[in-house]
Amino acid sequence: MSIDAVIRRAVDGFKRGAPIEFDLKLINRDSQVLTDWAYETDSFFDDSDLMFLLTEEEIFYCDLHDEEEIYDYLDDEELKLQDDQSILEFVKRRAGEIIERDDFGSLQLKAFEGITLSSICRIMGQGGPHFSDFEIFESKAKCVESYINSGWVIWGGDPKKTFSNTELQLVSMYKKNISQRFLGITT
């Protein structure tokens, strides 16, 4: 069965409320097959709704094991931010640094027969866009909500604000990952 047929079967199953986990596993089993399908059908190439996917770990240096290591990346002032606006400016600056390094994925969406298909896209050097993690959602809003609830920080997706995450979510991430972890400050 072709990937196109499996995707159509998954879409039909999703619309009927039937389980589609098996089809999603088939679709996501080989990201090159999904990538080929995306190119053949011109799916996931609409940049008008570009959303960069970043992780808490990337933004807040969660991979550091020694508390002293944080001083290699942040100065004392950045570690002790208290007001929400300063914290949000820090998050925006860090996200921008990650995006400038081209070290991120993007959430690509396709409206299809009244539902939303999604995939994560990563640029693989000269190989270009490569797609993985195909999913089906009721709407763009449900898709974005699902990714945020899974721990992603999403830059874009809403023309009225920089991040799709709420300001409260971003400030809470800073306090958890910087203030509490490195400074022992609890609020």
DOVOGU-125172 format. One line per field, with one value per residue: residue number from 0; chain; x, y, z of N, C-alpha, C, O in turn. Coordinates in steps of 0.2 Angstrom, whole numbers. Layout:
N
k = [NUM, ...]
c = [A, ...]
neast = [X, ...]
nnorth = [Y, ...]
nup = [Z, ...]
caeast = [X, ...]
canorth = [Y, ...]
caup = [Z, ...]
ceast = [X, ...]
cnorth = [Y, ...]
cup = [Z, ...]
oeast = [X, ...]
onorth = [Y, ...]
oup = [Z, ...]
//
This chain:
187
k = [0, 1, 2, 3, 4, 5, 6, 7, 8, 9, 10, 11, 12, 13, 14, 15, 16, 17, 18, 19, 20, 21, 22, 23, 24, 25, 26, 27, 28, 29, 30, 31, 32, 33, 34, 35, 36, 37, 38, 39, 40, 41, 42, 43, 44, 45, 46, 47, 48, 49, 50, 51, 52, 53, 54, 55, 56, 57, 58, 59, 60, 61, 62, 63, 64, 65, 66, 67, 68, 69, 70, 71, 72, 73, 74, 75, 76, 77, 78, 79, 80, 81, 82, 83, 84, 85, 86, 87, 88, 89, 90, 91, 92, 93, 94, 95, 96, 97, 98, 99, 100, 101, 102, 103, 104, 105, 106, 107, 108, 109, 110, 111, 112, 113, 114, 115, 116, 117, 118, 119, 120, 121, 122, 123, 124, 125, 126, 127, 128, 129, 130, 131, 132, 133, 134, 135, 136, 137, 138, 139, 140, 141, 142, 143, 144, 145, 146, 147, 148, 149, 150, 151, 152, 153, 154, 155, 156, 157, 158, 159, 160, 161, 162, 163, 164, 165, 166, 167, 168, 169, 170, 171, 172, 173, 174, 175, 176, 177, 178, 179, 180, 181, 182, 183, 184, 185, 186]
c = [A, A, A, A, A, A, A, A, A, A, A, A, A, A, A, A, A, A, A, A, A, A, A, A, A, A, A, A, A, A, A, A, A, A, A, A, A, A, A, A, A, A, A, A, A, A, A, A, A, A, A, A, A, A, A, A, A, A, A, A, A, A, A, A, A, A, A, A, A, A, A, A, A, A, A, A, A, A, A, A, A, A, A, A, A, A, A, A, A, A, A, A, A, A, A, A, A, A, A, A, A, A, A, A, A, A, A, A, A, A, A, A, A, A, A, A, A, A, A, A, A, A, A, A, A, A, A, A, A, A, A, A, A, A, A, A, A, A, A, A, A, A, A, A, A, A, A, A, A, A, A, A, A, A, A, A, A, A, A, A, A, A, A, A, A, A, A, A, A, A, A, A, A, A, A, A, A, A, A, A, A, A, A, A, A, A, A]
neast = [4, 3, 11, 2, -10, -11, -11, -23, -32, -29, -34, -47, -51, -48, -58, -69, -68, -61, -48, -32, -19, -11, -10, -3, 9, 14, 15, 25, 36, 46, 55, 60, 51, 40, 44, 47, 34, 28, 35, 31, 17, 17, 15, 15, 23, 20, 24, 18, 12, 22, 30, 42, 49, 55, 64, 62, 74, 84, 82, 84, 96, 95, 103, 114, 125, 132, 130, 139, 142, 133, 137, 145, 138, 127, 126, 127, 117, 107, 103, 96, 84, 69, 57, 42, 43, 56, 60, 53, 59, 72, 69, 64, 76, 85, 78, 79, 93, 95, 87, 95, 106, 102, 97, 85, 68, 54, 36, 25, 11, -4, -19, -32, -46, -54, -48, -32, -16, -1, 17, 34, 48, 64, 79, 91, 104, 112, 103, 90, 73, 67, 55, 46, 37, 23, 6, -12, -24, -39, -40, -30, -28, -29, -19, -7, -10, -8, 6, 12, 7, 15, 27, 34, 41, 34, 38, 30, 16, 5, 0, -1, 7, 24, 27, 18, 15, 9, 12, 13, 16, 29, 36, 35, 43, 55, 57, 57, 67, 79, 79, 74, 82, 96, 98, 91, 79, 63, 46]
nnorth = [-6, 11, 26, 37, 31, 26, 37, 43, 34, 35, 48, 47, 38, 45, 56, 48, 45, 33, 22, 27, 25, 14, 17, 29, 25, 17, 27, 36, 27, 28, 41, 46, 41, 49, 61, 61, 59, 72, 80, 76, 78, 92, 95, 103, 114, 127, 142, 153, 152, 150, 141, 140, 127, 125, 119, 118, 114, 118, 132, 136, 130, 117, 106, 107, 101, 105, 117, 128, 129, 137, 150, 151, 154, 163, 179, 186, 195, 191, 179, 183, 188, 196, 203, 200, 206, 207, 194, 189, 195, 190, 176, 178, 183, 172, 162, 168, 167, 153, 151, 158, 150, 140, 129, 121, 114, 115, 118, 111, 114, 107, 111, 100, 93, 98, 96, 96, 92, 88, 90, 88, 98, 98, 105, 98, 101, 101, 92, 98, 101, 90, 78, 73, 64, 64, 69, 70, 82, 90, 104, 118, 126, 116, 107, 116, 118, 105, 103, 113, 108, 97, 101, 109, 125, 137, 148, 159, 157, 165, 180, 191, 190, 185, 172, 156, 151, 155, 170, 168, 154, 155, 163, 155, 144, 149, 153, 140, 133, 142, 152, 143, 131, 135, 145, 142, 149, 151, 154]
nup = [0, -4, 3, 1, 1, 13, 21, 17, 22, 35, 37, 34, 44, 55, 54, 55, 68, 72, 78, 74, 76, 71, 57, 58, 64, 53, 43, 49, 50, 41, 38, 26, 16, 20, 18, 4, -1, 4, -5, -17, -17, -14, -1, 15, 12, 13, 18, 24, 36, 46, 59, 71, 80, 96, 110, 128, 134, 125, 125, 139, 143, 148, 147, 154, 167, 178, 190, 189, 176, 170, 170, 160, 149, 153, 160, 177, 179, 169, 175, 186, 183, 186, 184, 173, 160, 157, 158, 147, 136, 137, 134, 121, 115, 117, 109, 97, 95, 94, 82, 73, 72, 64, 70, 73, 72, 62, 63, 52, 43, 35, 28, 25, 18, 28, 40, 50, 44, 51, 52, 57, 51, 47, 41, 31, 28, 11, 7, 9, 15, 27, 32, 46, 60, 57, 60, 64, 66, 73, 70, 67, 79, 88, 85, 88, 101, 106, 103, 111, 124, 124, 128, 119, 113, 104, 91, 82, 72, 77, 71, 79, 90, 96, 101, 101, 113, 129, 138, 152, 152, 147, 156, 167, 163, 163, 176, 182, 176, 176, 188, 199, 197, 195, 204, 216, 219, 224, 220]
caeast = [0, 7, 10, -3, -16, -11, -13, -30, -35, -29, -38, -54, -52, -49, -64, -75, -67, -58, -41, -27, -12, -7, -8, 2, 16, 16, 17, 31, 41, 52, 54, 61, 45, 35, 48, 45, 26, 28, 38, 27, 11, 18, 12, 20, 28, 17, 28, 14, 11, 29, 31, 48, 49, 61, 63, 64, 81, 88, 81, 86, 102, 94, 108, 120, 125, 135, 128, 144, 143, 128, 140, 149, 132, 123, 129, 123, 110, 102, 101, 92, 78, 63, 50, 40, 45, 63, 61, 51, 64, 77, 67, 64, 83, 88, 75, 82, 100, 94, 85, 100, 111, 98, 97, 78, 63, 48, 30, 22, 3, -8, -27, -34, -52, -58, -44, -26, -11, 5, 24, 40, 52, 71, 83, 96, 110, 110, 97, 84, 68, 66, 49, 44, 32, 16, 0, -18, -28, -45, -39, -23, -27, -28, -12, -3, -11, -5, 13, 14, 6, 20, 33, 37, 40, 33, 39, 26, 9, 0, 3, -2, 12, 30, 26, 11, 14, 7, 18, 14, 20, 36, 39, 36, 48, 62, 58, 58, 74, 84, 78, 74, 87, 102, 99, 87, 74, 56, 41]
canorth = [0, 17, 31, 41, 27, 25, 44, 44, 29, 38, 54, 44, 35, 51, 59, 44, 43, 27, 22, 28, 24, 9, 20, 34, 21, 16, 34, 38, 22, 30, 48, 48, 40, 54, 67, 60, 61, 79, 83, 74, 81, 99, 96, 106, 119, 134, 146, 159, 151, 147, 141, 137, 123, 125, 115, 121, 112, 123, 139, 137, 127, 112, 100, 108, 96, 108, 124, 133, 130, 142, 156, 151, 156, 169, 183, 186, 199, 187, 174, 185, 192, 196, 205, 196, 208, 206, 187, 187, 198, 185, 171, 180, 183, 165, 159, 171, 164, 146, 151, 161, 145, 135, 123, 120, 112, 119, 114, 112, 112, 107, 110, 95, 90, 100, 94, 98, 87, 91, 87, 92, 99, 100, 106, 93, 103, 101, 88, 102, 100, 83, 78, 67, 65, 66, 69, 73, 86, 93, 111, 121, 127, 109, 105, 120, 116, 98, 103, 116, 104, 92, 104, 113, 132, 138, 154, 160, 154, 170, 186, 196, 189, 182, 165, 154, 149, 161, 174, 165, 148, 156, 165, 149, 140, 153, 152, 133, 131, 146, 154, 138, 126, 137, 150, 140, 154, 148, 160]
caup = [0, -5, 8, 0, 2, 21, 24, 16, 26, 42, 37, 34, 51, 60, 53, 58, 76, 72, 80, 68, 78, 67, 51, 60, 64, 46, 40, 52, 51, 37, 37, 19, 13, 21, 14, -3, -2, 4, -11, -23, -16, -13, 5, 20, 9, 14, 24, 26, 43, 48, 66, 73, 86, 100, 116, 134, 135, 121, 127, 146, 145, 153, 147, 159, 173, 184, 191, 188, 169, 167, 170, 153, 144, 155, 166, 183, 178, 165, 179, 191, 180, 191, 181, 167, 153, 156, 156, 140, 132, 137, 130, 114, 113, 116, 104, 91, 94, 91, 75, 69, 71, 60, 74, 75, 67, 61, 63, 45, 43, 29, 29, 21, 19, 34, 46, 49, 44, 53, 52, 59, 46, 48, 35, 31, 23, 4, 6, 10, 20, 28, 36, 51, 65, 54, 64, 61, 71, 71, 68, 68, 86, 92, 84, 92, 109, 107, 103, 118, 130, 124, 130, 114, 113, 97, 88, 76, 72, 78, 69, 85, 95, 94, 103, 102, 120, 133, 142, 158, 151, 146, 162, 172, 161, 165, 184, 184, 173, 178, 194, 204, 196, 196, 210, 221, 221, 223, 220]
ceast = [4, 6, 4, -10, -17, -13, -20, -34, -35, -33, -45, -56, -53, -56, -70, -74, -64, -51, -37, -20, -8, -5, -3, 9, 18, 19, 24, 37, 47, 51, 56, 55, 40, 38, 46, 38, 25, 30, 33, 20, 11, 15, 17, 25, 25, 20, 24, 12, 16, 29, 37, 47, 55, 59, 65, 72, 85, 88, 85, 92, 101, 99, 114, 120, 128, 132, 132, 144, 138, 131, 144, 144, 129, 127, 125, 117, 105, 100, 96, 86, 72, 56, 49, 43, 52, 64, 59, 56, 70, 75, 67, 72, 86, 85, 78, 89, 100, 92, 91, 105, 108, 98, 90, 74, 58, 42, 26, 15, 1, -15, -29, -41, -55, -54, -37, -21, -5, 12, 29, 45, 59, 75, 89, 102, 108, 104, 90, 80, 67, 60, 48, 39, 25, 11, -6, -22, -34, -45, -31, -22, -26, -21, -7, -4, -7, 3, 15, 13, 12, 27, 37, 36, 39, 33, 35, 19, 3, 3, 3, 4, 18, 29, 19, 10, 12, 13, 19, 18, 27, 40, 40, 41, 55, 63, 60, 65, 80, 84, 79, 80, 94, 103, 95, 81, 67, 51, 35]
cnorth = [6, 22, 35, 37, 27, 32, 45, 40, 32, 44, 52, 41, 40, 54, 55, 42, 37, 27, 23, 27, 19, 13, 26, 31, 19, 22, 36, 33, 24, 37, 50, 47, 46, 60, 67, 62, 68, 83, 82, 77, 89, 100, 99, 111, 126, 138, 152, 158, 147, 147, 137, 133, 123, 121, 120, 120, 117, 130, 141, 133, 121, 106, 101, 104, 100, 115, 129, 134, 135, 148, 157, 154, 162, 173, 183, 190, 195, 181, 176, 190, 191, 198, 201, 199, 207, 198, 185, 190, 193, 179, 172, 180, 177, 162, 161, 168, 157, 146, 153, 155, 139, 128, 122, 116, 117, 115, 116, 110, 112, 106, 105, 92, 92, 99, 97, 93, 91, 87, 91, 92, 101, 100, 102, 95, 104, 97, 91, 99, 92, 83, 72, 69, 68, 65, 72, 76, 89, 100, 113, 123, 121, 107, 109, 119, 110, 99, 107, 112, 98, 95, 108, 121, 134, 146, 155, 157, 159, 176, 192, 196, 185, 174, 163, 152, 156, 164, 170, 158, 150, 159, 159, 145, 143, 152, 145, 131, 135, 148, 148, 133, 129, 142, 148, 145, 151, 154, 157]
cup = [0, 2, 7, 2, 10, 24, 23, 20, 33, 42, 38, 41, 56, 60, 56, 66, 77, 74, 73, 70, 74, 60, 53, 61, 57, 42, 43, 53, 47, 35, 29, 15, 14, 18, 7, -5, -1, -2, -17, -23, -15, -6, 10, 18, 10, 20, 26, 34, 47, 56, 68, 80, 90, 107, 122, 135, 131, 124, 134, 148, 150, 153, 151, 165, 179, 184, 189, 180, 166, 166, 163, 148, 146, 160, 172, 183, 174, 170, 184, 189, 185, 187, 174, 161, 152, 154, 149, 135, 132, 133, 123, 111, 112, 110, 97, 89, 91, 84, 71, 67, 66, 63, 77, 70, 66, 60, 56, 45, 36, 30, 23, 23, 26, 41, 45, 49, 47, 52, 54, 53, 49, 42, 36, 26, 16, 3, 7, 15, 21, 33, 40, 56, 62, 59, 61, 67, 68, 68, 69, 76, 90, 91, 88, 99, 110, 108, 110, 124, 130, 126, 125, 115, 105, 95, 82, 77, 74, 76, 74, 90, 93, 95, 103, 109, 124, 137, 149, 158, 151, 152, 167, 170, 163, 172, 186, 182, 175, 185, 200, 203, 198, 202, 216, 223, 219, 224, 221]
oeast = [9, 1, 0, -14, -22, -17, -24, -39, -40, -37, -49, -61, -57, -58, -75, -78, -64, -48, -38, -16, -2, 1, 2, 14, 24, 24, 28, 42, 53, 47, 53, 54, 37, 34, 44, 37, 21, 27, 31, 17, 6, 12, 23, 30, 28, 18, 26, 10, 16, 28, 38, 44, 61, 53, 69, 75, 91, 93, 88, 93, 105, 99, 118, 114, 126, 132, 130, 146, 139, 129, 147, 146, 127, 131, 119, 112, 99, 94, 93, 84, 71, 51, 53, 45, 54, 68, 62, 56, 73, 79, 69, 73, 90, 88, 79, 91, 104, 95, 91, 109, 111, 98, 89, 76, 57, 42, 25, 14, 3, -17, -27, -42, -58, -56, -36, -21, -4, 11, 28, 47, 59, 74, 93, 103, 102, 101, 85, 82, 67, 60, 50, 36, 22, 11, -5, -22, -35, -49, -28, -17, -22, -18, -3, 2, -4, 6, 20, 17, 13, 32, 42, 31, 44, 30, 37, 18, -2, 8, 6, 4, 17, 31, 14, 4, 13, 18, 24, 22, 32, 45, 45, 45, 59, 68, 64, 69, 85, 88, 83, 83, 98, 109, 96, 79, 66, 52, 30]
onorth = [7, 21, 37, 41, 27, 32, 48, 42, 32, 45, 54, 43, 40, 56, 57, 39, 34, 32, 19, 28, 21, 12, 27, 34, 20, 22, 38, 35, 23, 38, 55, 50, 48, 64, 72, 65, 71, 87, 86, 79, 92, 106, 98, 112, 131, 136, 156, 163, 143, 152, 131, 135, 121, 121, 124, 124, 119, 133, 146, 132, 120, 101, 97, 103, 98, 119, 135, 140, 138, 152, 162, 156, 166, 170, 181, 188, 195, 179, 172, 194, 185, 194, 200, 195, 205, 196, 182, 187, 192, 176, 168, 178, 175, 158, 157, 167, 155, 142, 151, 155, 135, 123, 122, 115, 121, 109, 122, 104, 115, 101, 106, 89, 88, 100, 100, 89, 97, 81, 98, 87, 106, 96, 103, 91, 106, 97, 89, 96, 89, 86, 67, 74, 72, 59, 76, 73, 89, 102, 109, 121, 121, 104, 106, 118, 109, 96, 105, 112, 95, 91, 111, 123, 132, 150, 152, 154, 157, 179, 197, 200, 181, 170, 167, 152, 161, 161, 169, 157, 146, 157, 159, 142, 139, 150, 144, 128, 133, 146, 149, 132, 126, 142, 151, 144, 149, 159, 161]
oup = [4, 5, 12, 5, 13, 29, 27, 23, 37, 47, 42, 44, 60, 65, 58, 69, 83, 73, 68, 66, 72, 58, 48, 59, 56, 39, 39, 55, 49, 31, 27, 10, 9, 15, 4, -10, -5, -4, -21, -28, -14, -5, 9, 21, 6, 25, 30, 37, 51, 59, 66, 84, 87, 108, 122, 138, 134, 124, 135, 154, 154, 157, 151, 168, 185, 179, 187, 178, 161, 162, 162, 143, 142, 164, 171, 186, 176, 169, 187, 192, 187, 188, 170, 156, 146, 150, 146, 130, 126, 129, 119, 105, 107, 107, 93, 84, 87, 80, 65, 62, 64, 60, 83, 64, 70, 58, 55, 47, 31, 33, 17, 28, 29, 46, 40, 54, 45, 52, 54, 50, 53, 37, 41, 22, 14, -3, 5, 20, 16, 38, 38, 55, 65, 63, 56, 72, 62, 64, 73, 79, 95, 96, 91, 103, 116, 112, 113, 128, 135, 126, 126, 118, 101, 98, 77, 83, 72, 79, 73, 94, 88, 91, 104, 111, 121, 138, 151, 162, 154, 153, 170, 174, 166, 175, 190, 185, 174, 189, 204, 208, 201, 205, 221, 229, 213, 228, 222]
//
